[in-house]
Amino acid sequence: GAVVSQHPSWVICKSGTSVKIECRSLDFQATTMFWYRQFPKQSLMLMATSNEGSKATYEQGVEKDKFLINHASLTLSTLTVTSAHPEDSSFYICSAAAPGQGGWRGYTFGSGTRLTVV
Amino acid sequence: SQQGEEDPQALSIQEGENATMNCSYKTSINNLQWYRQNSGRGLVHLILIRSNEREKHSGRLRVTLDTSKKSSSLLITASRAADTASYFCATDPDTGANSKLTFGKGITLSVRP
């Protein structure tokens, strides 16, 4: 089955530093990946759509200069939280599907990254 | 904006009982998907029902869709303690290309052994 690997699972960083989160599709190619943010006991909030070979599409209210997304290959998308602040502490999750499969078989999610900024 | 709205928001049942969760949405959809999330983990896709389908089964899961009422229900039969998790419905508006899902707020299911 489709597998998406997300690393790291958790990270603690100091305010002002940057953190990179990786999302890899292991057994399929993904032209599109999605990045979500989830606060405790809340739903997933879509942050951006990552498009292979082109710029990401950000949702309204999401700072593109703060949350840098790079989708350099068909199997890897990265989310970099720049100049992190404590309010950026959250659970970040990526998802992907093979081209055209999301609406047929659903999406595969990474295991998530718990970011704590101190 | 929140597309899917699940109810109840929390459900506690005894092992062996059935669990029914409902989801309502507001705009037209191509399909509706249900996901499970264990605490602190990513989401796992459970089942997808297309807009032209009314009912679908997968193992102990049964999902229904009523597009006239813009609602869906997920039934888990003979629940187990391992079914304890949060459940989300998500609506997919588009055909073909991978499109953005909109998630509901989620239902927390607790199954008591």
Interface residues (C-beta under 8 A of the other chain):
Chain A: V4 Q6 T31 T32 F34 K41 Q42 S43 L44 L46 T49 F91 I93 S95 A97 P99 G100 Q101 G102 G103 W104 R105 G106 Y107 T108 F109 G110 S111 G112 R114
Chain B: Q2 N30 N31 Q33 Y35 G40 R41 G42 L43 V44 H45 I47 L48 F88 D92 D94 T95 G96 A97 N98 S99 K100 L101 T102 F103 G104 K105 G106 T108
